[in-house]
Amino acid sequence: MKLCAFCGGEYPDELAACPLDRQPLVCVEPPKPPEEFPPVHMAEASPIRMAPDTSTIIEQIREVRRDHVAALHEHPHPISHRAELLSQARSTIENLPFFHPESPRNENKT
């Protein structure tokens, strides 16, 4: 099994580069278990953290990894999203000092 360090995708050993981003793949070896587990006191033990459940979206992730361009075209942002982004960009740009006329400078006349 090989892993892409850039996107995190897992690929078979036959591939040398990631098909999505063309980054070199790194061989992944399963971690070796420690020889002995040190004793853990319950007072020192941290609570167990659960990984997020991705079972509901795993097919969508695979679809994006197979063809990310097609996946983007299947689920584009709504038009209202674009209008909102444009409105925010316009208001941000309008508030930049570059676009406001400077007050006339008082030059000292001698």
C-alpha positions as semicolon CSV with decimal commas, in nm:
position;residue;x (nm);y (nm);z (nm)
1;M;0,000;0,000;0,000
2;K;0,129;0,347;-0,090
3;L;0,016;0,683;0,046
4;C;0,017;1,030;-0,109
5;A;0,171;1,275;0,137
6;F;-0,014;1,565;-0,030
7;C;-0,378;1,447;-0,046
8;G;-0,366;1,144;0,185
9;G;-0,498;0,903;-0,077
10;E;-0,412;0,533;-0,052
11;Y;-0,306;0,357;-0,371
12;P;-0,176;0,013;-0,476
13;D;0,198;-0,057;-0,475
14;E;0,210;-0,056;-0,858
15;L;0,166;0,323;-0,879
16;A;0,463;0,557;-0,839
17;A;0,274;0,890;-0,836
18;C;-0,067;1,005;-0,715
19;P;-0,313;1,015;-1,008
20;L;-0,484;1,326;-0,865
21;D;-0,195;1,558;-0,786
22;R;0,106;1,381;-0,942
23;Q;0,299;1,379;-0,613
24;P;0,529;1,080;-0,543
25;L;0,374;0,804;-0,336
26;V;0,535;0,677;-0,016
27;C;0,532;0,312;0,092
28;V;0,332;0,260;0,408
29;E;0,422;-0,018;0,645
30;P;0,183;-0,117;0,920
31;P;0,303;0,006;1,259
32;K;0,486;-0,250;1,465
33;P;0,330;-0,316;1,805
34;P;0,551;-0,231;2,101
35;E;0,722;-0,521;2,272
36;E;0,566;-0,441;2,605
37;F;0,297;-0,200;2,710
38;P;0,396;0,018;3,004
39;P;0,156;0,006;3,298
40;V;-0,112;0,276;3,283
41;H;-0,276;0,412;3,592
42;M;-0,642;0,497;3,549
43;A;-0,592;0,842;3,703
44;E;-0,336;0,926;3,432
45;A;-0,528;0,776;3,139
46;S;-0,682;1,023;2,897
47;P;-1,039;0,972;2,777
48;I;-1,074;0,765;2,461
49;R;-1,134;0,981;2,157
50;M;-1,350;0,844;1,883
51;A;-1,269;0,908;1,519
52;P;-1,550;1,073;1,322
53;D;-1,782;0,830;1,147
54;T;-1,725;0,871;0,772
55;S;-1,933;0,571;0,667
56;T;-2,213;0,796;0,544
57;I;-1,988;0,994;0,307
58;I;-1,727;0,736;0,205
59;E;-1,883;0,686;-0,141
60;Q;-1,877;1,062;-0,204
61;I;-1,509;1,074;-0,103
62;R;-1,429;0,789;-0,344
63;E;-1,623;0,966;-0,620
64;V;-1,421;1,284;-0,568
65;R;-1,094;1,090;-0,567
66;R;-1,190;0,912;-0,891
67;D;-1,276;1,229;-1,084
68;H;-1,274;1,551;-0,884
69;V;-1,365;1,771;-1,183
70;A;-1,679;1,572;-1,261
71;A;-1,774;1,571;-0,892
72;L;-1,747;1,951;-0,880
73;H;-1,969;1,985;-1,187
74;E;-2,230;1,752;-1,037
75;H;-2,263;1,959;-0,718
76;P;-2,196;2,325;-0,804
77;H;-2,256;2,600;-0,552
78;P;-2,599;2,759;-0,580
79;I;-2,628;3,089;-0,767
80;S;-2,720;3,267;-0,443
81;H;-2,383;3,159;-0,302
82;R;-2,203;3,330;-0,589
83;A;-2,408;3,647;-0,554
84;E;-2,335;3,660;-0,182
85;L;-1,961;3,614;-0,241
86;L;-1,959;3,888;-0,506
87;S;-2,147;4,123;-0,276
88;Q;-1,902;4,059;0,008
89;A;-1,605;4,113;-0,224
90;R;-1,750;4,440;-0,358
91;S;-1,819;4,579;-0,011
92;T;-1,470;4,479;0,108
93;I;-1,305;4,645;-0,191
94;E;-1,520;4,958;-0,163
95;N;-1,405;5,003;0,197
96;L;-1,037;4,992;0,111
97;P;-0,868;5,330;0,166
98;F;-0,721;5,318;-0,185
99;F;-1,065;5,382;-0,333
100;H;-1,150;5,682;-0,112
101;P;-1,026;6,021;-0,224
102;E;-0,776;6,171;0,012
103;S;-0,856;6,501;0,172
104;P;-0,662;6,791;0,020
105;R;-0,328;6,833;0,185
106;N;-0,258;7,162;0,351
107;E;0,069;7,279;0,216
108;N;0,245;7,548;0,411
109;K;0,293;7,853;0,197
110;T;0,590;8,069;0,278
